[in-house]
Amino acid sequence: MRHGHGILKFNQIEIYRGDWQADELSGQGKLKNFAVINKKKNQGGHSALTKWISYCGNFKGNRFEGEGTLTLQGNEKFLGKFICGMACGEGTLYR
């Protein structure tokens, strides 16, 4: 069971670096969208899975929770609050 600070890798690619609690992403961390990484390598994948590139901020129960920055395709970024993995309330979108 993962607990504390650590790194998650898949096929030698770092996907997550941050805090864990009871084997879940919980606390501060940065998560990269593996579908985006894999699509770049294989030029395939489903486009719906590649709308976001990375998230840096707070997690709770494997979801985006609290303040964070979501980087989207086209280098757009959303800075704001997240609840249950979704943007919620006020935030700022940078294009």
C-alpha distances in whole Angstrom, upper triangle without the diagonal:
4,6,10,12,12,13,13,16,17,20,21,21,19,18,16,16,15,13,9,9,6,5,9,12,13,16,18,18,20,19,21,23,22,25,27,26,27,30,31,31,32,34,33,31,31,33,31,28,29,31,28,27,25,23,23,22,20,17,16,14,14,18,21,21,24,26,26,27,27,29,31,33,37,35,35,33,32,31,31,29,26,25,23,23,26,29,31,34,35,34,36,36,38,39
4,7,9,8,10,10,13,16,19,19,18,16,15,13,12,11,9,6,7,6,4,7,9,11,13,15,14,16,16,19,20,20,23,25,24,25,28,29,29,30,33,32,29,30,31,30,26,27,28,26,24,22,20,20,19,17,15,14,13,13,16,18,19,22,23,22,24,24,26,28,31,34,32,32,30,29,28,28,26,24,23,21,21,25,27,29,31,33,32,33,34,34,36
4,7,8,11,12,16,19,22,21,21,18,17,14,13,10,7,5,5,6,6,8,9,9,11,13,13,16,17,20,22,22,25,27,26,27,30,31,31,33,35,34,32,32,33,31,28,29,30,26,25,22,20,19,18,16,14,13,13,13,16,18,18,20,22,21,24,24,26,29,31,34,32,32,29,29,27,27,25,23,22,21,21,24,26,28,30,32,31,32,33,34,36
4,7,10,12,16,19,22,21,20,17,17,13,11,8,5,5,6,9,9,10,10,9,9,11,11,14,16,19,22,22,26,27,26,27,31,31,31,33,35,35,32,33,33,32,28,29,29,26,25,21,19,17,16,14,13,13,14,14,17,18,18,19,20,20,22,23,25,28,31,33,31,31,28,27,26,25,24,22,22,21,21,24,26,27,30,30,29,31,32,32,35
4,7,10,14,17,20,18,17,14,14,10,8,5,4,6,9,12,11,11,10,10,9,9,9,12,13,16,19,20,24,24,23,25,28,28,28,31,32,32,30,31,31,30,27,27,27,24,22,18,17,15,14,13,13,14,15,14,17,17,17,18,19,18,20,21,23,26,28,30,28,28,25,25,24,24,23,22,22,22,21,24,25,27,29,29,28,29,29,30,32
4,7,10,14,16,15,14,11,11,8,6,6,6,7,11,13,11,11,10,11,12,11,9,11,12,14,17,17,21,22,20,22,25,25,25,27,29,29,28,29,29,28,25,25,26,22,20,17,16,15,15,15,14,15,16,14,17,17,19,20,20,19,20,21,22,24,27,29,27,28,25,25,24,25,24,22,23,22,21,24,25,28,30,31,29,29,30,30,32
4,6,10,13,11,10,7,8,6,4,7,9,9,13,15,12,12,11,13,13,12,10,10,10,12,14,14,18,19,17,18,22,22,21,24,26,26,24,26,26,26,22,22,23,20,18,15,15,14,15,15,14,16,17,14,16,17,19,21,21,19,19,19,20,22,24,27,24,26,24,24,24,24,24,22,23,22,20,23,25,27,30,31,28,29,28,28,30
4,7,10,9,8,6,6,5,6,9,11,10,14,15,11,11,10,13,15,14,11,10,9,10,12,11,15,16,14,16,19,20,19,21,23,23,21,23,24,23,19,19,21,19,16,14,15,15,16,16,15,16,16,13,15,16,19,21,22,19,20,19,19,21,23,26,24,25,23,24,24,25,24,22,23,21,19,22,24,27,30,31,28,29,28,28,30
4,7,6,5,4,5,7,9,12,14,14,17,18,15,15,14,17,18,17,14,12,11,10,12,10,14,15,12,13,17,17,16,18,21,21,19,21,22,23,19,19,21,19,16,15,16,17,19,19,18,20,19,16,18,19,22,24,24,22,21,20,20,21,22,25,24,25,24,25,26,27,27,25,26,24,21,24,26,29,32,33,30,30,29,29,30
4,5,5,7,7,10,12,15,17,17,20,20,16,16,16,19,21,20,17,15,12,11,11,8,11,13,11,10,14,15,14,15,18,18,16,19,20,21,17,17,20,18,16,15,17,18,21,21,20,21,20,17,19,20,23,26,26,23,23,21,20,21,22,25,24,26,25,26,27,28,28,26,26,24,22,24,27,30,33,34,31,31,30,30,30
4,5,8,10,13,15,18,21,20,23,24,20,20,19,23,24,23,20,18,15,14,14,10,13,14,11,10,14,14,12,13,17,17,17,19,21,22,19,18,22,20,18,18,20,21,24,25,23,25,24,20,22,24,27,30,29,26,25,24,23,23,23,26,25,27,27,29,30,31,31,29,30,28,25,28,30,33,36,37,34,34,32,32,32
4,7,9,12,13,17,19,20,23,24,20,20,19,22,24,22,19,17,15,13,14,12,15,15,12,12,16,15,13,15,19,19,19,22,23,24,21,20,23,21,18,17,20,20,23,24,23,25,24,21,23,24,27,29,29,26,25,23,22,23,23,26,25,27,27,28,29,31,31,29,30,29,26,28,30,34,36,37,34,34,32,31,31
4,6,9,11,15,18,18,22,23,20,19,17,21,21,20,16,13,12,10,11,9,12,12,9,10,13,13,11,14,17,18,17,20,20,21,18,17,19,17,14,14,16,17,20,21,20,23,22,19,20,21,24,26,25,22,21,20,18,19,19,22,21,23,23,24,25,27,28,26,27,26,23,25,27,30,33,33,30,30,28,27,28
4,6,7,11,14,15,19,20,17,16,14,17,18,16,12,10,9,8,10,9,13,13,10,12,15,15,14,17,19,20,19,21,21,22,18,17,19,16,13,12,13,14,17,18,17,20,20,16,18,18,21,23,22,19,18,17,17,18,19,22,20,22,21,22,23,25,25,23,25,24,21,23,24,28,30,31,28,27,26,26,26
4,7,10,13,14,17,19,15,14,12,15,16,14,11,8,6,5,7,7,10,11,9,11,14,15,15,17,19,19,17,18,19,19,15,14,16,13,11,9,11,12,14,16,14,17,17,13,14,15,18,20,20,17,16,15,14,16,17,20,19,20,19,20,20,22,22,20,21,20,17,20,21,24,27,28,25,25,24,24,25
4,6,9,10,14,16,13,11,9,11,12,11,7,6,4,6,9,10,13,14,13,15,18,18,18,21,22,22,20,21,21,21,17,16,18,15,12,10,10,10,12,12,11,14,14,11,12,13,15,17,17,15,15,14,15,17,19,22,20,20,19,19,19,20,20,18,19,18,16,18,20,23,26,26,24,24,23,24,25
4,7,9,13,16,13,12,9,11,11,9,6,6,7,9,12,13,17,17,16,18,21,21,21,24,25,25,24,25,25,24,20,20,21,17,15,12,11,10,11,12,12,14,15,13,14,14,16,17,17,15,15,15,16,19,21,23,21,22,20,20,19,20,20,19,20,20,17,20,21,24,26,26,24,24,24,24,26
4,7,10,13,12,11,8,8,7,6,4,6,8,12,15,16,20,20,19,21,24,24,25,27,28,28,26,27,27,26,22,22,22,19,17,13,12,10,9,9,9,12,13,12,13,13,14,15,15,13,15,16,17,20,23,25,23,23,20,20,19,19,18,17,19,18,17,19,20,23,25,25,23,24,24,25,27
4,7,10,10,9,6,6,5,6,6,9,11,15,17,19,22,23,22,24,27,27,28,30,31,31,29,29,29,27,24,24,24,21,20,16,14,12,11,9,8,10,11,11,12,13,13,14,15,14,17,18,20,23,25,28,26,25,23,22,20,20,19,17,18,17,16,20,21,22,25,26,24,25,26,27,29
4,7,6,5,5,5,7,9,9,12,12,16,18,19,22,23,23,24,27,28,28,30,32,31,28,29,29,27,24,25,25,22,21,18,16,14,13,11,9,9,9,9,12,13,14,16,17,17,19,20,22,24,27,30,28,28,25,24,23,22,20,18,18,17,16,20,22,23,26,27,26,28,28,29,32
4,5,5,7,6,8,11,12,15,15,19,21,22,25,26,26,27,30,31,31,33,35,33,31,31,31,29,26,27,27,24,24,21,18,17,15,13,10,9,8,10,13,14,14,16,18,19,21,22,24,27,30,33,31,30,27,26,24,23,21,19,18,17,17,21,23,24,26,28,27,29,30,32,34
4,6,9,9,12,15,15,18,18,21,22,23,25,27,27,28,31,32,32,33,35,34,31,31,32,30,27,28,29,26,26,23,21,20,19,16,13,11,9,11,14,16,16,19,21,22,24,24,27,29,32,35,33,33,30,28,27,26,24,21,20,18,18,22,25,26,28,30,30,32,33,34,37
4,7,9,12,14,14,16,15,18,19,19,22,24,24,24,27,29,29,30,32,30,28,28,29,27,24,25,26,24,23,20,19,19,18,16,12,11,9,9,13,16,16,19,21,21,23,23,25,27,29,33,31,31,28,27,27,26,24,21,20,17,17,21,24,26,29,30,30,31,32,33,35
4,6,10,12,12,13,13,16,17,17,20,22,22,23,25,27,27,29,30,29,26,26,26,24,21,23,23,21,20,18,16,16,15,12,9,8,6,5,9,12,13,16,18,17,20,19,22,24,26,30,28,27,25,24,23,22,20,17,16,14,14,17,20,22,25,27,26,28,28,30,32
4,7,8,8,10,9,13,14,16,18,20,20,21,24,25,26,27,29,27,25,24,25,23,20,20,21,18,17,14,12,12,11,9,6,6,6,4,7,9,10,13,15,14,16,16,18,21,23,26,25,24,21,20,20,19,17,15,14,13,12,15,18,19,22,24,23,24,25,26,28
4,7,8,11,12,15,17,19,22,23,23,25,27,28,29,31,32,31,28,27,27,25,22,23,23,20,19,16,13,12,10,7,5,4,6,6,8,9,9,11,13,13,16,17,19,22,25,28,26,25,22,20,19,18,16,14,13,12,12,16,17,19,21,23,22,24,25,26,29
4,7,10,12,16,18,20,23,24,24,26,28,29,30,32,33,32,30,29,29,27,24,24,24,20,20,16,13,11,8,5,5,6,9,10,10,10,9,10,11,11,14,16,19,22,25,27,25,24,21,19,17,16,14,13,14,14,14,16,17,18,20,21,20,22,23,25,27
4,7,10,14,17,19,22,22,22,24,26,27,28,30,31,31,28,28,28,26,23,23,22,18,17,14,11,8,6,5,6,9,12,11,11,10,10,10,10,9,12,14,16,19,23,25,22,21,18,17,15,15,14,13,15,15,14,17,17,18,20,20,19,20,21,22,25
4,7,10,13,15,18,18,18,21,23,23,24,27,28,27,25,25,25,23,20,20,20,16,14,11,8,6,6,6,7,10,13,11,11,10,11,12,11,10,11,12,14,17,20,22,20,20,17,16,15,15,15,14,16,16,14,16,17,19,21,21,19,20,21,21,23
4,7,10,12,15,15,15,17,19,19,21,23,24,24,22,22,22,21,18,16,17,13,11,7,6,4,6,9,9,13,14,12,12,10,12,13,12,10,9,10,11,14,17,19,16,17,14,14,14,15,15,14,16,16,14,16,16,19,21,21,19,19,19,19,21
4,7,9,12,12,12,14,16,17,18,20,21,21,19,19,18,17,14,13,14,11,9,6,5,6,9,10,10,13,14,10,10,10,13,15,14,11,11,10,10,13,15,18,16,16,14,15,15,16,16,14,16,15,12,15,16,19,22,22,20,20,19,19,21
4,6,9,8,8,11,13,13,15,17,17,17,16,16,16,15,12,11,12,9,6,4,7,9,12,14,13,16,17,13,13,12,16,18,17,13,12,10,10,11,12,15,14,15,14,15,16,18,18,17,19,18,14,16,17,21,23,23,21,20,19,19,20
4,5,6,7,9,10,11,13,15,15,14,12,12,12,12,8,7,9,7,5,6,8,11,14,16,15,17,17,13,13,13,17,19,18,15,13,11,10,10,11,15,14,15,14,15,17,19,19,17,19,17,14,15,17,20,23,24,21,21,19,19,20
4,5,5,6,8,10,11,12,13,12,10,12,13,13,9,9,12,10,8,9,12,15,17,19,17,19,19,15,15,16,20,22,22,19,17,14,14,13,14,17,17,18,18,19,21,23,23,20,22,20,17,18,20,24,27,28,25,25,23,23,23
4,6,5,6,9,10,10,11,9,7,8,9,10,6,6,10,9,9,11,14,17,20,21,20,22,21,17,17,17,21,24,23,20,18,15,14,13,12,16,16,18,18,19,22,23,24,21,23,21,17,18,20,24,27,28,25,25,23,23,22
4,5,5,6,9,10,10,9,8,9,9,10,8,5,8,8,6,9,13,16,19,21,20,23,23,19,18,18,22,24,23,19,17,14,12,10,9,12,13,15,16,18,20,22,23,21,23,22,18,19,20,24,27,27,24,23,20,20,19
4,6,5,7,9,10,10,10,12,12,14,11,9,12,11,8,10,14,16,20,22,21,24,23,20,20,20,23,25,24,21,18,16,14,13,12,15,15,17,18,20,22,24,25,23,25,24,20,22,23,27,29,29,26,25,23,22,21
4,5,5,6,8,8,8,11,12,14,11,10,13,13,11,13,17,19,23,24,23,25,25,21,21,22,25,28,27,24,22,19,17,16,15,17,18,20,21,23,25,27,28,26,27,25,22,23,25,29,32,32,29,28,26,25,24
4,5,5,5,5,5,8,9,12,10,8,12,13,11,14,18,21,24,26,25,27,27,23,23,23,27,29,28,25,22,19,17,15,13,15,17,19,20,22,25,27,28,26,28,26,23,23,25,28,31,32,29,28,25,24,23
4,6,5,8,9,12,12,14,13,10,13,13,11,14,18,21,24,27,26,29,28,25,24,24,28,30,28,25,22,19,16,15,12,14,15,18,20,22,25,28,29,27,29,28,24,25,26,30,32,32,29,28,25,24,22
4,6,8,10,14,14,17,15,13,16,17,14,17,20,23,26,28,27,30,29,26,26,26,30,32,31,27,25,22,19,18,16,18,19,22,23,26,28,30,32,30,32,30,27,28,29,33,35,35,32,31,28,27,26
4,5,8,12,13,16,14,13,17,18,16,19,22,25,28,30,29,31,30,27,27,27,31,33,33,29,27,24,21,20,17,19,21,23,25,27,30,32,33,31,32,31,27,28,30,33,36,37,34,33,30,29,27
4,7,10,11,14,13,12,15,16,15,19,22,25,29,31,30,32,31,27,27,27,31,33,32,29,26,23,20,18,15,17,19,21,24,26,29,31,32,30,32,31,27,27,29,32,35,35,32,31,28,27,25
4,7,9,12,11,11,14,16,16,19,22,25,28,30,29,31,30,26,26,26,30,32,32,28,26,23,21,18,16,18,20,22,24,26,29,31,31,29,31,29,25,26,27,31,34,34,32,31,28,27,26
4,6,9,8,8,12,14,14,17,20,23,26,27,26,27,26,23,22,23,27,29,29,26,24,20,19,17,15,18,20,21,22,24,27,28,29,26,27,25,22,23,24,28,31,32,30,29,26,26,25
4,6,6,7,10,12,14,17,19,23,25,27,25,26,25,22,21,22,25,28,28,25,23,19,18,15,14,17,19,20,21,22,25,27,27,24,25,23,20,20,22,26,29,30,28,27,24,25,23
4,5,5,7,10,12,15,18,22,24,26,25,26,26,22,21,21,24,27,26,23,21,17,16,13,11,14,16,17,18,19,23,24,25,23,24,23,19,19,20,24,26,27,25,24,21,22,20
4,6,6,9,12,15,16,20,22,23,22,24,23,20,18,18,22,24,24,21,19,16,15,12,11,15,17,16,17,18,21,22,22,20,21,19,16,16,17,21,24,24,23,23,20,21,20
4,6,8,10,12,14,18,20,21,20,21,20,17,16,16,20,22,22,20,18,14,14,11,11,15,16,16,17,17,20,21,21,19,20,18,15,15,17,20,24,25,23,23,20,21,20
4,6,7,10,13,16,19,21,20,22,22,18,17,17,20,22,22,19,16,13,11,9,8,11,13,13,14,16,19,20,21,19,21,19,16,16,17,21,24,24,22,21,18,18,17
4,7,10,12,15,18,20,19,22,22,19,17,16,19,21,20,17,14,10,9,6,6,9,11,10,12,12,16,17,18,17,19,18,14,14,14,18,20,21,18,17,15,15,14
4,6,8,12,14,16,16,19,19,16,14,13,16,18,17,13,11,7,6,4,6,10,10,9,9,10,13,15,16,14,17,16,12,12,13,16,19,19,16,16,13,14,14
4,7,10,14,16,16,19,20,17,15,14,17,18,17,13,11,8,5,5,6,10,9,10,10,12,14,16,17,16,19,18,15,15,15,19,21,21,18,17,15,14,14
4,7,10,13,13,16,17,14,13,11,14,16,14,10,8,6,5,7,10,12,10,11,10,11,12,14,15,14,17,16,13,14,14,18,20,20,17,16,15,15,15
4,7,9,10,13,15,12,10,8,11,12,10,7,6,4,6,9,12,15,12,12,10,9,10,11,12,11,13,14,10,11,12,15,17,17,14,15,14,14,16
4,7,9,13,15,13,12,9,11,11,9,6,5,7,8,12,15,17,14,14,11,11,10,11,12,11,14,15,12,14,13,16,18,17,15,15,15,15,17
4,7,10,13,12,10,7,8,8,6,4,6,9,11,15,18,20,17,16,13,12,10,10,10,9,12,13,11,13,12,14,16,16,14,15,16,17,19
4,7,10,10,9,6,5,6,6,6,9,11,14,17,21,23,21,19,16,14,12,11,9,9,10,11,10,12,12,14,16,16,15,17,18,20,22
4,7,6,5,5,5,7,9,9,12,12,16,18,21,24,22,21,18,16,15,13,11,9,9,9,8,11,13,14,17,18,17,19,20,22,24
4,6,5,7,6,8,11,12,15,16,19,21,24,27,25,24,21,19,17,16,13,10,9,8,9,12,14,15,18,20,19,22,23,25,27
4,6,8,9,12,15,15,18,17,21,22,25,28,27,26,23,21,20,19,16,13,11,9,10,13,16,17,20,22,22,25,25,27,30
4,7,9,12,15,14,16,15,18,19,22,25,24,23,21,19,19,18,16,12,12,9,8,12,15,17,20,22,21,23,23,25,27
4,6,10,12,11,13,12,15,17,20,23,22,20,18,16,16,15,12,9,8,6,5,8,11,13,17,19,18,20,20,22,24
4,7,8,8,10,9,13,15,18,21,19,18,15,13,12,11,9,6,7,6,4,7,9,11,14,15,14,16,17,19,21
4,7,8,11,12,15,17,21,24,22,20,17,14,12,10,7,5,5,6,6,8,9,10,12,14,14,16,18,20,23
4,7,10,12,16,18,22,24,22,20,16,13,11,8,5,5,6,9,9,10,9,9,11,12,12,14,16,19,22
4,7,10,13,16,20,22,19,17,13,11,8,6,5,6,9,12,11,11,10,10,11,11,10,12,14,16,19
4,7,10,13,17,18,16,14,10,8,6,6,6,7,10,13,11,11,9,11,12,12,10,11,12,14,17
4,6,10,13,15,12,10,7,6,4,7,9,9,13,15,12,12,10,12,14,13,10,10,10,10,13
4,6,10,12,10,8,6,5,7,9,10,10,13,14,11,10,9,12,14,14,11,11,9,10,12
4,7,9,6,6,4,7,9,12,14,13,17,17,14,13,12,16,17,17,13,12,10,9,10
4,6,6,5,6,8,11,14,16,15,18,18,15,14,13,16,18,18,14,13,10,10,10
4,5,6,9,11,15,17,19,19,21,22,18,17,16,20,22,21,18,16,13,12,10
4,5,9,12,15,18,21,21,24,25,21,20,18,22,23,22,18,16,12,10,8
4,6,10,13,16,19,19,23,24,20,19,17,21,22,20,16,14,11,8,7
4,7,10,13,16,17,20,21,18,16,14,17,18,16,13,10,7,5,5
4,6,10,13,14,17,19,16,14,12,15,16,14,10,8,6,5,7
4,6,9,10,14,16,13,11,9,11,12,10,7,6,4,6,9
4,7,9,13,16,14,12,9,11,11,9,6,5,6,8,12
4,7,10,13,12,10,7,8,8,6,4,6,9,11,15
4,7,10,10,8,6,6,6,7,7,10,12,15,18
4,7,6,5,4,5,8,10,9,12,14,16,19
4,5,5,6,6,9,12,13,16,17,20,23
4,6,9,9,13,15,16,19,19,22,24
4,7,9,13,15,15,17,17,19,21
4,6,10,12,12,14,14,17,19
4,7,9,8,11,11,14,17
4,7,8,11,13,16,19
4,7,10,12,16,19
4,7,10,13,16
4,7,10,13
4,6,10
4,7
4
